[in-house]
Amino acid sequence: MDIISIGLVVLLGIGVLLLFVVFLKAPKVSPKKGGSSYVFSPQKWQEVQAMLATGGPANFRQAIMEGDKLVDAVLRSKVKGETMGELLKNSRHLFSHETYNSLWTAHKIRNKVAHEADFEGLSSDARLAINGFEKALKELKVL
């Protein structure tokens, strides 16, 4: 019995060592600077619309943030850029003049939501931003 116990302990130790070595050699996955793991889906857009319809400052703020992320994800698949601002500048050719301006306005509202602690997301701001994101997503042919 002692030999069997020793054999099991040795095998268990070898197994743990192999797992440790495999873990150390596994490639580390980290998003590139400015990268996004966010992916567009029509269901996510419906969630944005639902937040807008539900109303309230928290829902308005969240709808604006999520809408911006969705546009960001689509633009990253079409143009180069580290930030949403760079993506917008590099995507000018993808939009009509009106939609491009609406999208910039929507992103500026998103920046207020993200960076100004006292910014109260009003329904008019949220609707303006979401409409801008929607126009862009339609012109990008994902909606």
N, CA, C and O atoms as a DFTB+ gen file, in Angstrom:
572 C
 N C O
     1  1       0.813      -1.196       0.000
     2  2       0.000       0.000       0.000
     3  2       0.853       1.256       0.000
     4  3       0.458       2.266      -0.582
     5  1       1.981       1.217       0.621
     6  2       2.843       2.387       0.656
     7  2       3.346       2.754      -0.735
     8  3       3.432       3.936      -1.066
     9  1       3.675       1.775      -1.542
    10  2       4.176       2.033      -2.883
    11  2       3.062       2.642      -3.744
    12  3       3.322       3.547      -4.537
    13  1       1.836       2.157      -3.595
    14  2       0.696       2.693      -4.345
    15  2       0.441       4.141      -3.927
    16  3       0.209       4.994      -4.784
    17  1       0.479       4.425      -2.653
    18  2       0.267       5.791      -2.165
    19  2       1.340       6.731      -2.695
    20  3       1.037       7.839      -3.137
    21  1       2.578       6.295      -2.651
    22  2       3.682       7.112      -3.149
    23  2       3.513       7.355      -4.644
    24  3       3.721       8.473      -5.117
    25  1       3.138       6.321      -5.393
    26  2       2.923       6.438      -6.836
    27  2       1.821       7.449      -7.154
    28  3       1.963       8.251      -8.077
    29  1       0.731       7.415      -6.398
    30  2      -0.373       8.352      -6.614
    31  2       0.048       9.786      -6.311
    32  3      -0.313      10.710      -7.040
    33  1       0.799       9.969      -5.253
    34  2       1.277      11.305      -4.899
    35  2       2.211      11.829      -5.986
    36  3       2.132      13.000      -6.358
    37  1       3.089      10.978      -6.494
    38  2       4.013      11.389      -7.555
    39  2       3.231      11.760      -8.814
    40  3       3.497      12.791      -9.431
    41  1       2.269      10.922      -9.194
    42  2       1.455      11.213     -10.378
    43  2       0.661      12.509     -10.208
    44  3       0.560      13.312     -11.136
    45  1       0.107      12.702      -9.033
    46  2      -0.632      13.929      -8.759
    47  2       0.299      15.139      -8.845
    48  3      -0.076      16.169      -9.407
    49  1       1.489      15.024      -8.300
    50  2       2.470      16.112      -8.368
    51  2       2.865      16.422      -9.796
    52  3       2.985      17.589     -10.167
    53  1       3.068      15.396     -10.601
    54  2       3.416      15.595     -12.010
    55  2       2.261      16.288     -12.739
    56  3       2.487      17.184     -13.551
    57  1       1.037      15.876     -12.451
    58  2      -0.137      16.497     -13.070
    59  2      -0.242      17.979     -12.736
    60  3      -0.494      18.801     -13.617
    61  1      -0.051      18.316     -11.481
    62  2      -0.104      19.720     -11.064
    63  2       1.016      20.507     -11.730
    64  3       0.796      21.634     -12.173
    65  1       2.204      19.937     -11.807
    66  2       3.335      20.591     -12.445
    67  2       3.058      20.840     -13.924
    68  3       3.366      21.915     -14.437
    69  1       2.479      19.853     -14.615
    70  2       2.144      20.018     -16.027
    71  2       1.106      21.132     -16.226
    72  3       1.232      21.940     -17.147
    73  1       0.094      21.172     -15.373
    74  2      -0.907      22.234     -15.464
    75  2      -0.276      23.602     -15.254
    76  3      -0.616      24.566     -15.941
    77  1       0.637      23.679     -14.307
    78  2       1.323      24.938     -14.025
    79  2       2.146      25.384     -15.225
    80  3       2.120      26.560     -15.590
    81  1       2.878      24.457     -15.845
    82  2       3.705      24.779     -17.010
    83  2       2.826      25.212     -18.174
    84  3       3.148      26.182     -18.860
    85  1       1.725      24.511     -18.407
    86  2       0.804      24.870     -19.491
    87  2       0.231      26.259     -19.238
    88  3       0.124      27.059     -20.167
    89  1      -0.132      26.551     -18.013
    90  2      -0.689      27.865     -17.678
    91  2       0.335      28.965     -17.932
    92  3      -0.014      30.018     -18.465
    93  1       1.585      28.741     -17.562
    94  2       2.616      29.749     -17.755
    95  2       2.905      29.999     -19.232
    96  3       3.219      31.125     -19.619
    97  1       2.804      28.960     -20.060
    98  2       3.117      29.099     -21.476
    99  2       1.915      29.550     -22.291
   100  3       2.070      29.890     -23.464
   101  1       0.730      29.563     -21.710
   102  2      -0.462      29.982     -22.453
   103  2      -0.325      31.446     -22.835
   104  3       0.145      32.256     -22.037
   105  1      -0.735      31.793     -24.056
   106  2      -0.634      33.195     -24.470
   107  2      -1.551      34.064     -23.636
   108  3      -2.677      33.686     -23.312
   109  1      -1.054      35.211     -23.305
   110  2      -1.844      36.166     -22.531
   111  2      -2.634      37.025     -23.511
   112  3      -2.062      37.603     -24.435
   113  1      -3.929      37.108     -23.312
   114  2      -4.781      37.883     -24.196
   115  2      -5.124      39.182     -23.497
   116  3      -5.711      39.190     -22.415
   117  1      -4.753      40.270     -24.127
   118  2      -5.117      41.570     -23.585
   119  2      -5.541      42.446     -24.754
   120  3      -4.914      42.433     -25.813
   121  1      -6.619      43.212     -24.551
   122  2      -7.065      44.060     -25.657
   123  2      -6.026      45.107     -25.986
   124  3      -5.319      45.602     -25.108
   125  1      -5.939      45.446     -27.287
   126  2      -5.000      46.494     -27.666
   127  2      -5.477      47.820     -27.111
   128  3      -6.659      47.995     -26.812
   129  1      -4.565      48.732     -26.979
   130  2      -4.898      50.047     -26.447
   131  2      -6.043      50.653     -27.253
   132  3      -5.988      50.718     -28.481
   133  1      -7.080      51.093     -26.545
   134  2      -8.215      51.689     -27.218
   135  2      -9.156      50.653     -27.802
   136  3     -10.186      51.001     -28.380
   137  1      -8.810      49.377     -27.656
   138  2      -9.622      48.321     -28.230
   139  2     -10.896      48.095     -27.448
   140  3     -11.038      48.546     -26.311
   141  1     -11.796      47.407     -28.060
   142  2     -13.072      47.150     -27.421
   143  2     -13.463      45.708     -27.646
   144  3     -13.342      45.196     -28.759
   145  1     -13.928      45.053     -26.612
   146  2     -14.422      43.698     -26.768
   147  2     -15.933      43.719     -26.970
   148  3     -16.565      42.667     -27.061
   149  1     -16.498      44.894     -27.039
   150  2     -17.922      45.065     -27.233
   151  2     -18.279      44.691     -28.662
   152  3     -17.550      45.031     -29.593
   153  1     -19.402      43.992     -28.844
   154  2     -19.831      43.553     -30.158
   155  2     -21.255      44.029     -30.399
   156  3     -22.103      43.957     -29.510
   157  1     -21.511      44.516     -31.608
   158  2     -22.858      44.965     -31.943
   159  2     -23.776      43.769     -32.122
   160  3     -23.388      42.750     -32.695
   161  1     -25.001      43.906     -31.623
   162  2     -26.063      42.952     -31.936
   163  2     -27.387      43.704     -31.900
   164  3     -27.556      44.630     -31.106
   165  1     -28.327      43.310     -32.758
   166  2     -29.638      43.966     -32.741
   167  2     -30.304      43.873     -31.367
   168  3     -31.033      44.784     -30.973
   169  1     -30.064      42.792     -30.643
   170  2     -30.639      42.636     -29.310
   171  2     -30.106      43.708     -28.363
   172  3     -30.859      44.251     -27.553
   173  1     -28.821      44.013     -28.459
   174  2     -28.259      45.072     -27.607
   175  2     -28.876      46.417     -27.958
   176  3     -29.112      47.246     -27.079
   177  1     -29.139      46.634     -29.252
   178  2     -29.775      47.892     -29.636
   179  2     -31.189      47.964     -29.062
   180  3     -31.624      49.030     -28.625
   181  1     -31.903      46.849     -29.057
   182  2     -33.245      46.819     -28.464
   183  2     -33.190      47.132     -26.973
   184  3     -34.096      47.772     -26.439
   185  1     -32.144      46.689     -26.306
   186  2     -31.974      46.996     -24.881
   187  2     -31.769      48.497     -24.678
   188  3     -32.280      49.070     -23.715
   189  1     -31.027      49.130     -25.580
   190  2     -30.837      50.581     -25.512
   191  2     -32.187      51.273     -25.673
   192  3     -32.516      52.194     -24.925
   193  1     -32.959      50.825     -26.649
   194  2     -34.285      51.408     -26.887
   195  2     -35.193      51.215     -25.669
   196  3     -35.965      52.109     -25.321
   197  1     -35.100      50.058     -25.026
   198  2     -35.915      49.779     -23.840
   199  2     -35.531      50.694     -22.681
   200  3     -36.398      51.166     -21.946
   201  1     -34.235      50.944     -22.519
   202  2     -33.787      51.851     -21.459
   203  2     -34.334      53.257     -21.700
   204  3     -34.777      53.929     -20.769
   205  1     -34.298      53.682     -22.940
   206  2     -34.817      55.003     -23.292
   207  2     -36.311      55.075     -23.014
   208  3     -36.798      56.074     -22.484
   209  1     -37.039      54.023     -23.369
   210  2     -38.490      53.993     -23.170
   211  2     -38.858      53.935     -21.687
   212  3     -39.868      54.506     -21.274
   213  1     -38.050      53.252     -20.894
   214  2     -38.320      53.131     -19.458
   215  2     -38.184      54.489     -18.777
   216  3     -38.943      54.813     -17.864
   217  1     -37.218      55.275     -19.227
   218  2     -37.056      56.624     -18.710
   219  2     -36.313      56.678     -17.389
   220  3     -35.935      55.652     -16.823
   221  1     -36.113      57.886     -16.915
   222  2     -35.388      58.120     -15.669
   223  2     -33.936      58.420     -15.946
   224  3     -33.356      57.874     -16.885
   225  1     -33.335      59.284     -15.138
   226  2     -31.945      59.697     -15.368
   227  2     -30.962      58.536     -15.502
   228  3     -30.099      58.565     -16.379
   229  1     -31.075      57.526     -14.659
   230  2     -30.124      56.408     -14.724
   231  2     -30.270      55.647     -16.039
   232  3     -29.270      55.286     -16.660
   233  1     -31.497      55.403     -16.464
   234  2     -31.716      54.699     -17.731
   235  2     -31.266      55.533     -18.919
   236  3     -30.704      54.998     -19.875
   237  1     -31.505      56.832     -18.870
   238  2     -31.067      57.702     -19.954
   239  2     -29.551      57.665     -20.078
   240  3     -29.009      57.537     -21.176
   241  1     -28.869      57.778     -18.932
   242  2     -27.407      57.761     -18.943
   243  2     -26.888      56.433     -19.501
   244  3     -25.977      56.407     -20.329
   245  1     -27.479      55.341     -19.038
   246  2     -27.033      54.019     -19.492
   247  2     -27.314      53.819     -20.978
   248  3     -26.480      53.258     -21.689
   249  1     -28.465      54.266     -21.456
   250  2     -28.804      54.133     -22.875
   251  2     -27.791      54.883     -23.736
   252  3     -27.356      54.379     -24.772
   253  1     -27.422      56.075     -23.308
   254  2     -26.444      56.878     -24.054
   255  2     -25.094      56.171     -24.088
   256  3     -24.466      56.088     -25.144
   257  1     -24.647      55.667     -22.956
   258  2     -23.346      54.992     -22.890
   259  2     -23.339      53.730     -23.759
   260  3     -22.385      53.481     -24.496
   261  1     -24.397      52.948     -23.667
   262  2     -24.465      51.702     -24.432
   263  2     -24.590      51.972     -25.930
   264  3     -23.981      51.272     -26.740
   265  1     -25.371      52.977     -26.297
   266  2     -25.501      53.330     -27.710
   267  2     -24.160      53.719     -28.306
   268  3     -23.833      53.318     -29.424
   269  1     -23.387      54.494     -27.569
   270  2     -22.060      54.905     -28.023
   271  2     -21.154      53.694     -28.186
   272  3     -20.396      53.619     -29.154
   273  1     -21.218      52.746     -27.260
   274  2     -20.392      51.534     -27.353
   275  2     -20.736      50.726     -28.594
   276  3     -19.852      50.169     -29.245
   277  1     -22.024      50.665     -28.921
   278  2     -22.432      49.899     -30.092
   279  2     -21.894      50.520     -31.373
   280  3     -21.383      49.814     -32.242
   281  1     -22.007      51.829     -31.488
   282  2     -21.467      52.502     -32.669
   283  2     -19.958      52.330     -32.714
   284  3     -19.395      52.076     -33.779
   285  1     -19.303      52.465     -31.583
   286  2     -17.853      52.271     -31.493
   287  2     -17.470      50.896     -32.031
   288  3     -16.533      50.773     -32.819
   289  1     -18.196      49.862     -31.607
   290  2     -17.878      48.493     -32.034
   291  2     -17.998      48.338     -33.547
   292  3     -17.155      47.696     -34.173
   293  1     -19.031      48.916     -34.131
   294  2     -19.215      48.810     -35.577
   295  2     -18.124      49.592     -36.309
   296  3     -17.554      49.100     -37.283
   297  1     -17.836      50.799     -35.845
   298  2     -16.812      51.613     -36.511
   299  2     -15.441      50.952     -36.456
   300  3     -14.671      51.052     -37.411
   301  1     -15.126      50.280     -35.356
   302  2     -13.821      49.609     -35.236
   303  2     -13.644      48.533     -36.301
   304  3     -12.518      48.209     -36.676
   305  1     -14.751      47.981     -36.788
   306  2     -14.652      46.960     -37.827
   307  2     -14.507      47.584     -39.221
   308  3     -14.263      46.872     -40.195
   309  1     -14.655      48.910     -39.317
   310  2     -14.644      49.563     -40.625
   311  2     -13.505      50.552     -40.834
   312  3     -13.047      50.737     -41.961
   313  1     -13.041      51.192     -39.756
   314  2     -11.977      52.203     -39.879
   315  2     -10.990      52.044     -38.733
   316  3     -11.257      51.349     -37.753
   317  1      -9.851      52.696     -38.874
   318  2      -8.832      52.654     -37.823
   319  2      -9.017      53.831     -36.880
   320  3      -9.520      54.886     -37.266
   321  1      -8.604      53.630     -35.642
   322  2      -8.649      54.683     -34.648
   323  2      -8.573      54.105     -33.259
   324  3      -9.101      53.025     -32.993
   325  1      -7.915      54.827     -32.373
   326  2      -7.772      54.382     -30.987
   327  2      -8.962      54.806     -30.130
   328  3      -9.411      54.063     -29.257
   329  1      -9.461      56.001     -30.390
   330  2     -10.552      56.554     -29.595
   331  2     -11.780      56.726     -30.476
   332  3     -11.688      56.657     -31.702
   333  1     -12.924      56.950     -29.849
   334  2     -14.133      57.182     -30.629
   335  2     -13.972      58.447     -31.471
   336  3     -14.455      58.492     -32.603
   337  1     -13.316      59.456     -30.954
   338  2     -13.080      60.663     -31.725
   339  2     -12.296      60.377     -33.004
   340  3     -12.637      60.881     -34.075
   341  1     -11.251      59.573     -32.887
   342  2     -10.467      59.201     -34.071
   343  2     -11.296      58.369     -35.035
   344  3     -11.224      58.557     -36.249
   345  1     -12.083      57.449     -34.491
   346  2     -12.951      56.628     -35.343
   347  2     -13.933      57.510     -36.113
   348  3     -14.166      57.302     -37.304
   349  1     -14.500      58.484     -35.429
   350  2     -15.449      59.380     -36.089
   351  2     -14.765      60.180     -37.201
   352  3     -15.304      60.305     -38.301
   353  1     -13.598      60.711     -36.918
   354  2     -12.877      61.487     -37.934
   355  2     -12.557      60.627     -39.156
   356  3     -12.641      61.090     -40.293
   357  1     -12.190      59.368     -38.905
   358  2     -11.814      58.474     -39.994
   359  2     -13.008      57.840     -40.708
   360  3     -12.837      57.165     -41.723
   361  1     -14.193      58.052     -40.191
   362  2     -15.382      57.430     -40.794
   363  2     -16.270      58.442     -41.504
   364  3     -17.385      58.113     -41.911
   365  1     -15.794      59.651     -41.654
   366  2     -16.596      60.716     -42.279
   367  2     -17.214      60.268     -43.602
   368  3     -18.370      60.580     -43.887
   369  1     -16.456      59.547     -44.398
   370  2     -16.904      59.117     -45.723
   371  2     -18.041      58.086     -45.680
   372  3     -18.667      57.817     -46.705
   373  1     -18.308      57.513     -44.514
   374  2     -19.344      56.478     -44.394
   375  2     -20.745      57.044     -44.190
   376  3     -21.732      56.316     -44.296
   377  1     -20.835      58.354     -43.895
   378  2     -22.111      58.939     -43.492
   379  2     -22.494      60.139     -44.342
   380  3     -21.649      60.798     -44.948
   381  1     -23.791      60.399     -44.367
   382  2     -24.259      61.654     -44.941
   383  2     -23.823      62.773     -43.995
   384  3     -23.489      62.525     -42.836
   385  1     -23.830      63.992     -44.497
   386  2     -23.424      65.146     -43.679
   387  2     -24.292      65.244     -42.421
   388  3     -23.776      65.440     -41.321
   389  1     -25.594      65.109     -42.589
   390  2     -26.525      65.226     -41.452
   391  2     -26.274      64.146     -40.402
   392  3     -26.233      64.431     -39.205
   393  1     -26.108      62.917     -40.857
   394  2     -25.888      61.815     -39.913
   395  2     -24.549      61.968     -39.202
   396  3     -24.450      61.718     -38.001
   397  1     -23.535      62.372     -39.927
   398  2     -22.222      62.569     -39.326
   399  2     -22.286      63.613     -38.208
   400  3     -21.725      63.409     -37.132
   401  1     -22.965      64.718     -38.465
   402  2     -23.118      65.750     -37.436
   403  2     -23.945      65.248     -36.262
   404  3     -23.634      65.553     -35.111
   405  1     -24.996      64.483     -36.538
   406  2     -25.829      63.918     -35.468
   407  2     -25.027      62.953     -34.603
   408  3     -25.190      62.911     -33.384
   409  1     -24.165      62.183     -35.246
   410  2     -23.340      61.225     -34.514
   411  2     -22.333      61.943     -33.622
   412  3     -22.110      61.523     -32.486
   413  1     -21.723      63.011     -34.113
   414  2     -20.807      63.792     -33.282
   415  2     -21.554      64.388     -32.089
   416  3     -21.045      64.384     -30.968
   417  1     -22.748      64.896     -32.330
   418  2     -23.550      65.457     -31.236
   419  2     -23.846      64.379     -30.198
   420  3     -23.732      64.614     -28.995
   421  1     -24.226      63.198     -30.675
   422  2     -24.523      62.082     -29.766
   423  2     -23.292      61.728     -28.936
   424  3     -23.398      61.496     -27.732
   425  1     -22.137      61.688     -29.572
   426  2     -20.917      61.344     -28.843
   427  2     -20.541      62.431     -27.835
   428  3     -20.030      62.121     -26.758
   429  1     -20.782      63.681     -28.163
   430  2     -20.511      64.770     -27.213
   431  2     -21.424      64.658     -25.988
   432  3     -20.999      64.928     -24.865
   433  1     -22.673      64.260     -26.210
   434  2     -23.587      64.035     -25.080
   435  2     -23.051      62.885     -24.236
   436  3     -23.066      62.952     -23.007
   437  1     -22.585      61.843     -24.889
   438  2     -22.002      60.703     -24.160
   439  2     -20.829      61.160     -23.309
   440  3     -20.683      60.721     -22.168
   441  1     -19.992      62.034     -23.850
   442  2     -18.849      62.528     -23.089
   443  2     -19.289      63.325     -21.870
   444  3     -18.664      63.231     -20.813
   445  1     -20.350      64.103     -21.999
   446  2     -20.875      64.826     -20.838
   447  2     -21.346      63.841     -19.774
   448  3     -21.064      64.020     -18.589
   449  1     -22.059      62.809     -20.194
   450  2     -22.545      61.796     -19.256
   451  2     -21.362      61.133     -18.551
   452  3     -21.395      60.923     -17.339
   453  1     -20.331      60.808     -19.303
   454  2     -19.189      60.072     -18.751
   455  2     -18.273      60.930     -17.887
   456  3     -17.698      60.434     -16.919
   457  1     -18.130      62.210     -18.222
   458  2     -17.096      63.018     -17.581
   459  2     -17.587      64.121     -16.662
   460  3     -16.795      64.684     -15.905
   461  1     -18.865      64.443     -16.708
   462  2     -19.390      65.489     -15.843
   463  2     -20.298      64.860     -14.789
   464  3     -21.418      64.445     -15.086
   465  1     -19.805      64.797     -13.569
   466  2     -20.532      64.123     -12.491
   467  2     -21.902      64.743     -12.240
   468  3     -22.839      64.040     -11.860
   469  1     -22.027      66.030     -12.445
   470  2     -23.300      66.691     -12.160
   471  2     -24.236      66.743     -13.369
   472  3     -25.310      67.341     -13.293
   473  1     -23.842      66.130     -14.472
   474  2     -24.687      66.146     -15.661
   475  2     -25.902      65.266     -15.439
   476  3     -25.772      64.068     -15.188
   477  1     -27.062      65.847     -15.528
   478  2     -28.308      65.095     -15.398
   479  2     -28.788      64.728     -16.789
   480  3     -29.099      65.601     -17.599
   481  1     -28.845      63.447     -17.060
   482  2     -29.306      62.989     -18.366
   483  2     -30.793      63.257     -18.538
   484  3     -31.622      62.545     -17.972
   485  1     -31.127      64.260     -19.299
   486  2     -32.519      64.589     -19.558
   487  2     -33.049      63.750     -20.703
   488  3     -32.280      63.250     -21.525
   489  1     -34.355      63.596     -20.756
   490  2     -34.938      62.794     -21.828
   491  2     -34.618      63.399     -23.191
   492  3     -34.417      62.664     -24.159
   493  1     -34.567      64.735     -23.282
   494  2     -34.270      65.361     -24.576
   495  2     -32.836      65.047     -25.015
   496  3     -32.593      64.796     -26.195
   497  1     -31.894      65.060     -24.078
   498  2     -30.510      64.701     -24.392
   499  2     -30.425      63.248     -24.836
   500  3     -29.772      62.923     -25.827
   501  1     -31.091      62.385     -24.092
   502  2     -31.043      60.955     -24.393
   503  2     -31.655      60.677     -25.761
   504  3     -31.083      59.924     -26.550
   505  1     -32.792      61.264     -26.049
   506  2     -33.438      61.039     -27.350
   507  2     -32.576      61.568     -28.495
   508  3     -32.466      60.928     -29.541
   509  1     -31.969      62.725     -28.297
   510  2     -31.101      63.294     -29.323
   511  2     -29.915      62.363     -29.590
   512  3     -29.580      62.095     -30.744
   513  1     -29.286      61.873     -28.524
   514  2     -28.137      60.980     -28.670
   515  2     -28.545      59.658     -29.319
   516  3     -27.903      59.205     -30.267
   517  1     -29.592      59.050     -28.820
   518  2     -30.018      57.747     -29.345
   519  2     -30.436      57.882     -30.807
   520  3     -30.150      56.996     -31.612
   521  1     -31.102      58.966     -31.158
   522  2     -31.468      59.181     -32.568
   523  2     -30.222      59.306     -33.443
   524  3     -30.191      58.789     -34.559
   525  1     -29.200      59.991     -32.938
   526  2     -27.943      60.115     -33.679
   527  2     -27.260      58.770     -33.868
   528  3     -26.767      58.462     -34.953
   529  1     -27.233      57.971     -32.810
   530  2     -26.636      56.639     -32.916
   531  2     -27.435      55.770     -33.890
   532  3     -26.862      55.028     -34.688
   533  1     -28.759      55.872     -33.812
   534  2     -29.607      55.056     -34.683
   535  2     -29.405      55.415     -36.159
   536  3     -29.292      54.526     -37.003
   537  1     -29.359      56.702     -36.470
   538  2     -29.110      57.125     -37.853
   539  2     -27.804      56.531     -38.357
   540  3     -27.735      56.014     -39.473
   541  1     -26.771      56.609     -37.526
   542  2     -25.466      56.091     -37.921
   543  2     -25.519      54.579     -38.146
   544  3     -24.984      54.079     -39.135
   545  1     -26.154      53.863     -37.245
   546  2     -26.229      52.400     -37.384
   547  2     -27.025      52.004     -38.617
   548  3     -26.734      50.988     -39.249
   549  1     -28.021      52.797     -38.957
   550  2     -28.796      52.515     -40.167
   551  2     -27.942      52.775     -41.411
   552  3     -27.964      51.980     -42.350
   553  1     -27.199      53.869     -41.426
   554  2     -26.354      54.149     -42.584
   555  2     -25.202      53.158     -42.701
   556  3     -24.684      52.924     -43.793
   557  1     -24.806      52.578     -41.571
   558  2     -23.791      51.527     -41.591
   559  2     -24.383      50.169     -41.936
   560  3     -23.673      49.168     -42.037
   561  1     -25.707      50.158     -42.116
   562  2     -26.461      48.961     -42.535
   563  2     -26.398      47.804     -41.543
   564  3     -26.373      46.636     -41.933
   565  1     -26.373      48.145     -40.250
   566  2     -26.451      47.106     -39.229
   567  2     -27.824      47.099     -38.565
   568  3     -28.168      46.163     -37.844
   569  1     -28.604      48.147     -38.814
   570  2     -29.992      48.202     -38.339
   571  2     -30.910      48.252     -39.537
   572  3     -32.129      48.303     -39.379
